[in-house]
């Protein structure tokens, strides 16, 4: 059985981060962009917890991950309200076609 080390967590985090960046760069749907942002935040959480575990079991990484989870929940609540407002006004959520939000 292969022991799971810090490198395994960092590789997983890098893969999730790369998928999140790819999703932000290629998607036009606002919901998919929000999901990609969540992938990036989850990759940061994996890094926080992994460094905390392999650095003497400090609680600092878990506390930072908890703050990131709270930030992600607030981001989702606000972003979904914005997406619903965009859909109500434009009847679609393609971010490339929305150019005037001043109304």
Backbone as XML, in Angstrom:
<?xml version="1.0"?>
<chain id="A" units="angstrom">
  <residue number="1" name="UNK">
    <atom name="N" x="0.842" y="-1.177" z="0.000"/>
    <atom name="CA" x="0.000" y="0.000" z="0.000"/>
    <atom name="C" x="0.887" y="1.239" z="0.000"/>
  </residue>
  <residue number="2" name="UNK">
    <atom name="N" x="0.579" y="2.185" z="-0.873"/>
    <atom name="CA" x="1.377" y="3.398" z="-1.013"/>
    <atom name="C" x="0.937" y="4.408" z="0.050"/>
  </residue>
  <residue number="3" name="UNK">
    <atom name="N" x="1.875" y="4.917" z="0.838"/>
    <atom name="CA" x="1.485" y="5.949" z="1.812"/>
    <atom name="C" x="1.172" y="7.267" z="1.102"/>
  </residue>
  <residue number="4" name="UNK">
    <atom name="N" x="0.127" y="7.908" z="1.561"/>
    <atom name="CA" x="-0.292" y="9.174" z="0.963"/>
    <atom name="C" x="0.508" y="10.286" z="1.611"/>
  </residue>
  <residue number="5" name="UNK">
    <atom name="N" x="1.264" y="11.005" z="0.807"/>
    <atom name="CA" x="2.101" y="12.075" z="1.315"/>
    <atom name="C" x="1.616" y="13.447" z="0.850"/>
  </residue>
  <residue number="6" name="UNK">
    <atom name="N" x="2.407" y="14.429" z="1.158"/>
    <atom name="CA" x="2.063" y="15.806" z="0.811"/>
    <atom name="C" x="2.006" y="15.994" z="-0.698"/>
  </residue>
  <residue number="7" name="UNK">
    <atom name="N" x="2.888" y="15.327" z="-1.427"/>
    <atom name="CA" x="2.902" y="15.477" z="-2.884"/>
    <atom name="C" x="1.590" y="15.027" z="-3.526"/>
  </residue>
  <residue number="8" name="UNK">
    <atom name="N" x="0.974" y="14.000" z="-2.980"/>
    <atom name="CA" x="-0.302" y="13.527" z="-3.523"/>
    <atom name="C" x="-1.384" y="14.594" z="-3.367"/>
  </residue>
  <residue number="9" name="UNK">
    <atom name="N" x="-1.420" y="15.231" z="-2.216"/>
    <atom name="CA" x="-2.400" y="16.287" z="-1.993"/>
    <atom name="C" x="-2.133" y="17.486" z="-2.902"/>
  </residue>
  <residue number="10" name="UNK">
    <atom name="N" x="-0.866" y="17.820" z="-3.083"/>
    <atom name="CA" x="-0.530" y="18.962" z="-3.930"/>
    <atom name="C" x="-0.853" y="18.683" z="-5.393"/>
  </residue>
  <residue number="11" name="UNK">
    <atom name="N" x="-0.645" y="17.465" z="-5.840"/>
    <atom name="CA" x="-0.987" y="17.108" z="-7.214"/>
    <atom name="C" x="-2.500" y="17.166" z="-7.414"/>
  </residue>
  <residue number="12" name="UNK">
    <atom name="N" x="-3.259" y="16.626" z="-6.464"/>
    <atom name="CA" x="-4.718" y="16.697" z="-6.547"/>
    <atom name="C" x="-5.196" y="18.146" z="-6.563"/>
  </residue>
  <residue number="13" name="UNK">
    <atom name="N" x="-4.606" y="18.967" z="-5.726"/>
    <atom name="CA" x="-4.980" y="20.370" z="-5.667"/>
    <atom name="C" x="-4.637" y="21.085" z="-6.972"/>
  </residue>
  <residue number="14" name="UNK">
    <atom name="N" x="-3.489" y="20.774" z="-7.558"/>
    <atom name="CA" x="-3.104" y="21.393" z="-8.826"/>
    <atom name="C" x="-4.050" y="20.980" z="-9.951"/>
  </residue>
  <residue number="15" name="UNK">
    <atom name="N" x="-4.491" y="19.734" z="-9.940"/>
    <atom name="CA" x="-5.436" y="19.270" z="-10.960"/>
    <atom name="C" x="-6.774" y="19.997" z="-10.811"/>
  </residue>
  <residue number="16" name="UNK">
    <atom name="N" x="-7.267" y="20.104" z="-9.580"/>
    <atom name="CA" x="-8.532" y="20.822" z="-9.356"/>
    <atom name="C" x="-8.416" y="22.291" z="-9.743"/>
  </residue>
  <residue number="17" name="UNK">
    <atom name="N" x="-7.293" y="22.914" z="-9.394"/>
    <atom name="CA" x="-7.083" y="24.321" z="-9.737"/>
    <atom name="C" x="-7.046" y="24.500" z="-11.257"/>
  </residue>
  <residue number="18" name="UNK">
    <atom name="N" x="-6.360" y="23.602" z="-11.947"/>
    <atom name="CA" x="-6.272" y="23.686" z="-13.405"/>
    <atom name="C" x="-7.640" y="23.507" z="-14.058"/>
  </residue>
  <residue number="19" name="UNK">
    <atom name="N" x="-8.425" y="22.571" z="-13.552"/>
    <atom name="CA" x="-9.774" y="22.382" z="-14.081"/>
    <atom name="C" x="-10.643" y="23.621" z="-13.835"/>
  </residue>
  <residue number="20" name="UNK">
    <atom name="N" x="-10.467" y="24.247" z="-12.678"/>
    <atom name="CA" x="-11.221" y="25.469" z="-12.387"/>
    <atom name="C" x="-10.849" y="26.609" z="-13.309"/>
  </residue>
  <residue number="21" name="UNK">
    <atom name="N" x="-9.559" y="26.804" z="-13.545"/>
    <atom name="CA" x="-9.117" y="27.857" z="-14.459"/>
    <atom name="C" x="-9.601" y="27.568" z="-15.881"/>
  </residue>
  <residue number="22" name="UNK">
    <atom name="N" x="-9.514" y="26.298" z="-16.291"/>
    <atom name="CA" x="-10.007" y="25.917" z="-17.616"/>
    <atom name="C" x="-11.497" y="26.195" z="-17.737"/>
  </residue>
  <residue number="23" name="UNK">
    <atom name="N" x="-12.254" y="25.894" z="-16.697"/>
    <atom name="CA" x="-13.691" y="26.139" z="-16.721"/>
    <atom name="C" x="-14.032" y="27.616" z="-16.800"/>
  </residue>
  <residue number="24" name="UNK">
    <atom name="N" x="-13.273" y="28.445" z="-16.100"/>
    <atom name="CA" x="-13.526" y="29.885" z="-16.158"/>
    <atom name="C" x="-13.180" y="30.431" z="-17.538"/>
  </residue>
  <residue number="25" name="UNK">
    <atom name="N" x="-12.102" y="29.945" z="-18.114"/>
    <atom name="CA" x="-11.641" y="30.472" z="-19.396"/>
    <atom name="C" x="-12.504" y="30.030" z="-20.573"/>
  </residue>
  <residue number="26" name="UNK">
    <atom name="N" x="-13.134" y="28.870" z="-20.490"/>
    <atom name="CA" x="-13.828" y="28.339" z="-21.661"/>
    <atom name="C" x="-15.341" y="28.400" z="-21.588"/>
  </residue>
  <residue number="27" name="UNK">
    <atom name="N" x="-15.923" y="28.552" z="-20.441"/>
    <atom name="CA" x="-17.376" y="28.510" z="-20.323"/>
    <atom name="C" x="-17.996" y="29.881" z="-20.515"/>
  </residue>
  <residue number="28" name="UNK">
    <atom name="N" x="-19.201" y="29.893" z="-21.082"/>
    <atom name="CA" x="-19.957" y="31.121" z="-21.229"/>
    <atom name="C" x="-21.137" y="31.172" z="-20.270"/>
  </residue>
  <residue number="29" name="UNK">
    <atom name="N" x="-21.488" y="30.038" z="-19.707"/>
    <atom name="CA" x="-22.619" y="29.944" z="-18.797"/>
    <atom name="C" x="-22.183" y="30.404" z="-17.406"/>
  </residue>
  <residue number="30" name="UNK">
    <atom name="N" x="-22.948" y="31.279" z="-16.796"/>
    <atom name="CA" x="-22.579" y="31.840" z="-15.502"/>
    <atom name="C" x="-22.561" y="30.778" z="-14.399"/>
  </residue>
  <residue number="31" name="UNK">
    <atom name="N" x="-23.444" y="29.802" z="-14.469"/>
    <atom name="CA" x="-23.478" y="28.743" z="-13.460"/>
    <atom name="C" x="-22.213" y="27.900" z="-13.529"/>
  </residue>
  <residue number="32" name="UNK">
    <atom name="N" x="-21.757" y="27.591" z="-14.730"/>
    <atom name="CA" x="-20.530" y="26.806" z="-14.888"/>
    <atom name="C" x="-19.308" y="27.590" z="-14.411"/>
  </residue>
  <residue number="33" name="UNK">
    <atom name="N" x="-19.318" y="28.892" z="-14.600"/>
    <atom name="CA" x="-18.220" y="29.714" z="-14.098"/>
    <atom name="C" x="-18.206" y="29.697" z="-12.576"/>
  </residue>
  <residue number="34" name="UNK">
    <atom name="N" x="-19.373" y="29.762" z="-11.955"/>
    <atom name="CA" x="-19.449" y="29.683" z="-10.492"/>
    <atom name="C" x="-18.954" y="28.331" z="-9.985"/>
  </residue>
  <residue number="35" name="UNK">
    <atom name="N" x="-19.282" y="27.264" z="-10.702"/>
    <atom name="CA" x="-18.796" y="25.943" z="-10.300"/>
    <atom name="C" x="-17.273" y="25.860" z="-10.439"/>
  </residue>
  <residue number="36" name="UNK">
    <atom name="N" x="-16.724" y="26.512" z="-11.440"/>
    <atom name="CA" x="-15.274" y="26.525" z="-11.619"/>
    <atom name="C" x="-14.590" y="27.308" z="-10.496"/>
  </residue>
  <residue number="37" name="UNK">
    <atom name="N" x="-15.210" y="28.380" z="-10.059"/>
    <atom name="CA" x="-14.660" y="29.140" z="-8.929"/>
    <atom name="C" x="-14.677" y="28.282" z="-7.668"/>
  </residue>
  <residue number="38" name="UNK">
    <atom name="N" x="-15.728" y="27.496" z="-7.497"/>
    <atom name="CA" x="-15.787" y="26.592" z="-6.349"/>
    <atom name="C" x="-14.672" y="25.545" z="-6.405"/>
  </residue>
  <residue number="39" name="UNK">
    <atom name="N" x="-14.344" y="25.057" z="-7.604"/>
    <atom name="CA" x="-13.223" y="24.124" z="-7.733"/>
    <atom name="C" x="-11.911" y="24.767" z="-7.293"/>
  </residue>
  <residue number="40" name="UNK">
    <atom name="N" x="-11.716" y="26.017" z="-7.665"/>
    <atom name="CA" x="-10.493" y="26.720" z="-7.273"/>
    <atom name="C" x="-10.442" y="26.899" z="-5.757"/>
  </residue>
  <residue number="41" name="UNK">
    <atom name="N" x="-11.563" y="27.258" z="-5.151"/>
    <atom name="CA" x="-11.590" y="27.419" z="-3.698"/>
    <atom name="C" x="-11.369" y="26.088" z="-2.978"/>
  </residue>
  <residue number="42" name="UNK">
    <atom name="N" x="-11.910" y="25.002" z="-3.528"/>
    <atom name="CA" x="-11.690" y="23.688" z="-2.923"/>
    <atom name="C" x="-10.236" y="23.249" z="-3.052"/>
  </residue>
  <residue number="43" name="UNK">
    <atom name="N" x="-9.576" y="23.614" z="-4.136"/>
    <atom name="CA" x="-8.156" y="23.282" z="-4.253"/>
    <atom name="C" x="-7.339" y="24.046" z="-3.212"/>
  </residue>
  <residue number="44" name="UNK">
    <atom name="N" x="-7.730" y="25.272" z="-2.933"/>
    <atom name="CA" x="-7.048" y="26.023" z="-1.875"/>
    <atom name="C" x="-7.283" y="25.368" z="-0.516"/>
  </residue>
  <residue number="45" name="UNK">
    <atom name="N" x="-8.494" y="24.884" z="-0.274"/>
    <atom name="CA" x="-8.787" y="24.189" z="0.988"/>
    <atom name="C" x="-7.943" y="22.934" z="1.145"/>
  </residue>
  <residue number="46" name="UNK">
    <atom name="N" x="-7.779" y="22.181" z="0.069"/>
    <atom name="CA" x="-6.938" y="20.981" z="0.138"/>
    <atom name="C" x="-5.517" y="21.358" z="0.514"/>
  </residue>
  <residue number="47" name="UNK">
    <atom name="N" x="-5.004" y="22.433" z="-0.071"/>
    <atom name="CA" x="-3.652" y="22.888" z="0.282"/>
    <atom name="C" x="-3.560" y="23.293" z="1.744"/>
  </residue>
  <residue number="48" name="UNK">
    <atom name="N" x="-4.526" y="24.059" z="2.231"/>
    <atom name="CA" x="-4.497" y="24.488" z="3.631"/>
    <atom name="C" x="-4.479" y="23.308" z="4.585"/>
  </residue>
  <residue number="49" name="UNK">
    <atom name="N" x="-5.365" y="22.353" z="4.347"/>
    <atom name="CA" x="-5.460" y="21.205" z="5.248"/>
    <atom name="C" x="-4.239" y="20.300" z="5.126"/>
  </residue>
  <residue number="50" name="UNK">
    <atom name="N" x="-3.729" y="20.117" z="3.910"/>
    <atom name="CA" x="-2.560" y="19.253" z="3.717"/>
    <atom name="C" x="-1.326" y="19.848" z="4.382"/>
  </residue>
  <residue number="51" name="UNK">
    <atom name="N" x="-1.101" y="21.141" z="4.188"/>
    <atom name="CA" x="0.049" y="21.766" z="4.839"/>
    <atom name="C" x="-0.106" y="21.771" z="6.352"/>
  </residue>
  <residue number="52" name="UNK">
    <atom name="N" x="-1.328" y="21.897" z="6.820"/>
    <atom name="CA" x="-1.567" y="21.847" z="8.256"/>
    <atom name="C" x="-1.267" y="20.454" z="8.809"/>
  </residue>
  <residue number="53" name="UNK">
    <atom name="N" x="-1.655" y="19.424" z="8.071"/>
    <atom name="CA" x="-1.437" y="18.051" z="8.527"/>
    <atom name="C" x="0.044" y="17.689" z="8.539"/>
  </residue>
  <residue number="54" name="UNK">
    <atom name="N" x="0.753" y="18.081" z="7.498"/>
    <atom name="CA" x="2.152" y="17.686" z="7.390"/>
    <atom name="C" x="3.106" y="18.700" z="8.013"/>
  </residue>
  <residue number="55" name="UNK">
    <atom name="N" x="2.572" y="19.681" z="8.704"/>
    <atom name="CA" x="3.405" y="20.673" z="9.375"/>
    <atom name="C" x="3.158" y="20.654" z="10.876"/>
  </residue>
  <residue number="56" name="UNK">
    <atom name="N" x="3.106" y="19.494" z="11.462"/>
    <atom name="CA" x="2.983" y="19.382" z="12.909"/>
    <atom name="C" x="1.573" y="19.435" z="13.439"/>
  </residue>
  <residue number="57" name="UNK">
    <atom name="N" x="0.571" y="19.165" z="12.611"/>
    <atom name="CA" x="-0.835" y="19.128" z="13.026"/>
    <atom name="C" x="-1.291" y="20.425" z="13.689"/>
  </residue>
  <residue number="58" name="UNK">
    <atom name="N" x="-0.917" y="21.530" z="13.084"/>
    <atom name="CA" x="-1.434" y="22.815" z="13.553"/>
    <atom name="C" x="-2.899" y="22.928" z="13.185"/>
  </residue>
  <residue number="59" name="UNK">
    <atom name="N" x="-3.608" y="23.751" z="13.906"/>
    <atom name="CA" x="-5.018" y="23.973" z="13.625"/>
    <atom name="C" x="-5.185" y="25.136" z="12.648"/>
  </residue>
  <residue number="60" name="UNK">
    <atom name="N" x="-4.099" y="25.821" z="12.313"/>
    <atom name="CA" x="-4.187" y="27.006" z="11.452"/>
    <atom name="C" x="-4.747" y="26.690" z="10.073"/>
  </residue>
  <residue number="61" name="UNK">
    <atom name="N" x="-4.344" y="25.586" z="9.479"/>
    <atom name="CA" x="-4.840" y="25.218" z="8.155"/>
    <atom name="C" x="-6.325" y="24.926" z="8.150"/>
  </residue>
  <residue number="62" name="UNK">
    <atom name="N" x="-6.805" y="24.258" z="9.191"/>
    <atom name="CA" x="-8.234" y="23.966" z="9.271"/>
    <atom name="C" x="-9.043" y="25.243" z="9.470"/>
  </residue>
  <residue number="63" name="UNK">
    <atom name="N" x="-8.514" y="26.176" z="10.238"/>
    <atom name="CA" x="-9.209" y="27.447" z="10.445"/>
    <atom name="C" x="-9.255" y="28.242" z="9.151"/>
  </residue>
  <residue number="64" name="UNK">
    <atom name="N" x="-8.152" y="28.263" z="8.402"/>
    <atom name="CA" x="-8.139" y="28.952" z="7.111"/>
    <atom name="C" x="-9.113" y="28.296" z="6.142"/>
  </residue>
  <residue number="65" name="UNK">
    <atom name="N" x="-9.170" y="26.964" z="6.148"/>
    <atom name="CA" x="-10.109" y="26.253" z="5.278"/>
    <atom name="C" x="-11.551" y="26.565" z="5.665"/>
  </residue>
  <residue number="66" name="UNK">
    <atom name="N" x="-11.820" y="26.690" z="6.950"/>
    <atom name="CA" x="-13.163" y="27.049" z="7.401"/>
    <atom name="C" x="-13.556" y="28.437" z="6.911"/>
  </residue>
  <residue number="67" name="UNK">
    <atom name="N" x="-12.623" y="29.383" z="6.955"/>
    <atom name="CA" x="-12.907" y="30.724" z="6.443"/>
    <atom name="C" x="-13.146" y="30.697" z="4.934"/>
  </residue>
  <residue number="68" name="UNK">
    <atom name="N" x="-12.415" y="29.866" z="4.218"/>
    <atom name="CA" x="-12.631" y="29.747" z="2.772"/>
    <atom name="C" x="-14.004" y="29.143" z="2.492"/>
  </residue>
  <residue number="69" name="UNK">
    <atom name="N" x="-14.432" y="28.184" z="3.282"/>
    <atom name="CA" x="-15.767" y="27.594" z="3.112"/>
    <atom name="C" x="-16.848" y="28.642" z="3.373"/>
  </residue>
  <residue number="70" name="UNK">
    <atom name="N" x="-16.660" y="29.463" z="4.397"/>
    <atom name="CA" x="-17.620" y="30.540" z="4.686"/>
    <atom name="C" x="-17.638" y="31.548" z="3.541"/>
  </residue>
  <residue number="71" name="UNK">
    <atom name="N" x="-16.464" y="31.881" z="3.025"/>
    <atom name="CA" x="-16.373" y="32.795" z="1.890"/>
    <atom name="C" x="-17.064" y="32.206" z="0.663"/>
  </residue>
  <residue number="72" name="UNK">
    <atom name="N" x="-16.899" y="30.922" z="0.423"/>
    <atom name="CA" x="-17.531" y="30.268" z="-0.721"/>
    <atom name="C" x="-19.048" y="30.275" z="-0.582"/>
  </residue>
  <residue number="73" name="UNK">
    <atom name="N" x="-19.560" y="30.065" z="0.626"/>
    <atom name="CA" x="-21.007" y="30.087" z="0.838"/>
    <atom name="C" x="-21.567" y="31.486" z="0.573"/>
  </residue>
  <residue number="74" name="UNK">
    <atom name="N" x="-20.872" y="32.507" z="1.037"/>
    <atom name="CA" x="-21.315" y="33.875" z="0.788"/>
    <atom name="C" x="-21.235" y="34.206" z="-0.700"/>
  </residue>
  <residue number="75" name="UNK">
    <atom name="N" x="-20.178" y="33.739" z="-1.351"/>
    <atom name="CA" x="-20.014" y="33.986" z="-2.785"/>
    <atom name="C" x="-21.130" y="33.337" z="-3.580"/>
  </residue>
  <residue number="76" name="UNK">
    <atom name="N" x="-21.498" y="32.132" z="-3.217"/>
    <atom name="CA" x="-22.567" y="31.427" z="-3.927"/>
    <atom name="C" x="-23.900" y="32.146" z="-3.727"/>
  </residue>
  <residue number="77" name="UNK">
    <atom name="N" x="-24.182" y="32.583" z="-2.531"/>
    <atom name="CA" x="-25.453" y="33.259" z="-2.262"/>
    <atom name="C" x="-25.562" y="34.552" z="-3.066"/>
  </residue>
  <residue number="78" name="UNK">
    <atom name="N" x="-24.521" y="35.348" z="-3.072"/>
    <atom name="CA" x="-24.553" y="36.618" z="-3.798"/>
    <atom name="C" x="-24.537" y="36.384" z="-5.304"/>
  </residue>
  <residue number="79" name="UNK">
    <atom name="N" x="-23.687" y="35.475" z="-5.757"/>
    <atom name="CA" x="-23.571" y="35.227" z="-7.192"/>
    <atom name="C" x="-24.849" y="34.632" z="-7.767"/>
  </residue>
  <residue number="80" name="UNK">
    <atom name="N" x="-25.494" y="33.734" z="-7.043"/>
    <atom name="CA" x="-26.751" y="33.177" z="-7.548"/>
    <atom name="C" x="-27.854" y="34.232" z="-7.591"/>
  </residue>
  <residue number="81" name="UNK">
    <atom name="N" x="-27.839" y="35.159" z="-6.652"/>
    <atom name="CA" x="-28.806" y="36.259" z="-6.711"/>
    <atom name="C" x="-28.559" y="37.118" z="-7.949"/>
  </residue>
  <residue number="82" name="UNK">
    <atom name="N" x="-27.305" y="37.360" z="-8.265"/>
    <atom name="CA" x="-26.975" y="38.131" z="-9.469"/>
    <atom name="C" x="-27.375" y="37.362" z="-10.719"/>
  </residue>
  <residue number="83" name="UNK">
    <atom name="N" x="-27.098" y="36.063" z="-10.752"/>
    <atom name="CA" x="-27.455" y="35.250" z="-11.918"/>
    <atom name="C" x="-28.967" y="35.221" z="-12.105"/>
  </residue>
  <residue number="84" name="UNK">
    <atom name="N" x="-29.723" y="35.082" z="-11.032"/>
    <atom name="CA" x="-31.181" y="35.089" z="-11.147"/>
    <atom name="C" x="-31.699" y="36.432" z="-11.649"/>
  </residue>
  <residue number="85" name="UNK">
    <atom name="N" x="-31.071" y="37.501" z="-11.213"/>
    <atom name="CA" x="-31.460" y="38.830" z="-11.688"/>
    <atom name="C" x="-31.127" y="38.986" z="-13.170"/>
  </residue>
  <residue number="86" name="UNK">
    <atom name="N" x="-29.986" y="38.482" z="-13.589"/>
    <atom name="CA" x="-29.624" y="38.532" z="-15.013"/>
    <atom name="C" x="-30.616" y="37.716" z="-15.835"/>
  </residue>
  <residue number="87" name="UNK">
    <atom name="N" x="-30.967" y="36.544" z="-15.358"/>
    <atom name="CA" x="-31.920" y="35.701" z="-16.090"/>
    <atom name="C" x="-33.290" y="36.363" z="-16.171"/>
  </residue>
  <residue number="88" name="UNK">
    <atom name="N" x="-33.686" y="37.019" z="-15.105"/>
    <atom name="CA" x="-34.988" y="37.688" z="-15.102"/>
    <atom name="C" x="-35.022" y="38.824" z="-16.127"/>
  </residue>
  <residue number="89" name="UNK">
    <atom name="N" x="-33.900" y="39.527" z="-16.295"/>
    <atom name="CA" x="-33.869" y="40.657" z="-17.224"/>
    <atom name="C" x="-33.596" y="40.250" z="-18.662"/>
  </residue>
  <residue number="90" name="UNK">
    <atom name="N" x="-32.728" y="39.256" z="-18.879"/>
    <atom name="CA" x="-32.278" y="38.928" z="-20.228"/>
    <atom name="C" x="-32.792" y="37.582" z="-20.745"/>
  </residue>
  <residue number="91" name="UNK">
    <atom name="N" x="-33.367" y="36.757" z="-19.907"/>
    <atom name="CA" x="-33.883" y="35.429" z="-20.260"/>
    <atom name="C" x="-32.801" y="34.455" z="-20.715"/>
  </residue>
  <residue number="92" name="UNK">
    <atom name="N" x="-31.548" y="34.715" z="-20.363"/>
    <atom name="CA" x="-30.436" y="33.786" z="-20.576"/>
    <atom name="C" x="-29.323" y="34.164" z="-19.600"/>
  </residue>
  <residue number="93" name="UNK">
    <atom name="N" x="-28.344" y="33.275" z="-19.456"/>
    <atom name="CA" x="-27.250" y="33.548" z="-18.510"/>
    <atom name="C" x="-25.886" y="33.423" z="-19.180"/>
  </residue>
  <residue number="94" name="UNK">
    <atom name="N" x="-25.833" y="33.666" z="-20.488"/>
    <atom name="CA" x="-24.551" y="33.687" z="-21.183"/>
    <atom name="C" x="-23.836" y="34.990" z="-20.861"/>
  </residue>
  <residue number="95" name="UNK">
    <atom name="N" x="-22.660" y="34.891" z="-20.272"/>
    <atom name="CA" x="-21.966" y="36.083" z="-19.806"/>
    <atom name="C" x="-21.378" y="36.902" z="-20.947"/>
  </residue>
  <residue number="96" name="UNK">
    <atom name="N" x="-21.178" y="36.309" z="-22.122"/>
    <atom name="CA" x="-20.645" y="37.065" z="-23.251"/>
    <atom name="C" x="-21.678" y="38.016" z="-23.848"/>
  </residue>
  <residue number="97" name="UNK">
    <atom name="N" x="-22.936" y="37.683" z="-23.719"/>
    <atom name="CA" x="-23.996" y="38.499" z="-24.332"/>
    <atom name="C" x="-24.536" y="39.582" z="-23.389"/>
  </residue>
  <residue number="98" name="UNK">
    <atom name="N" x="-24.077" y="39.597" z="-22.164"/>
    <atom name="CA" x="-24.557" y="40.587" z="-21.207"/>
    <atom name="C" x="-23.523" y="41.708" z="-21.150"/>
  </residue>
  <residue number="99" name="UNK">
    <atom name="N" x="-23.901" y="42.852" z="-21.723"/>
    <atom name="CA" x="-22.937" y="43.941" z="-21.791"/>
    <atom name="C" x="-23.375" y="45.197" z="-21.052"/>
  </residue>
  <residue number="100" name="UNK">
    <atom name="N" x="-24.651" y="45.315" z="-20.754"/>
    <atom name="CA" x="-25.103" y="46.500" z="-20.035"/>
    <atom name="C" x="-25.877" y="46.083" z="-18.785"/>
  </residue>
  <residue number="101" name="UNK">
    <atom name="N" x="-25.260" y="46.218" z="-17.646"/>
    <atom name="CA" x="-25.908" y="45.874" z="-16.378"/>
    <atom name="C" x="-26.292" y="47.120" z="-15.582"/>
  </residue>
  <residue number="102" name="UNK">
    <atom name="N" x="-26.210" y="48.295" z="-16.197"/>
    <atom name="CA" x="-26.490" y="49.524" z="-15.487"/>
    <atom name="C" x="-27.974" y="49.775" z="-15.306"/>
  </residue>
  <residue number="103" name="UNK">
    <atom name="N" x="-28.806" y="49.090" z="-16.067"/>
    <atom name="CA" x="-30.253" y="49.349" z="-16.020"/>
    <atom name="C" x="-30.878" y="48.935" z="-14.732"/>
  </residue>
</chain>
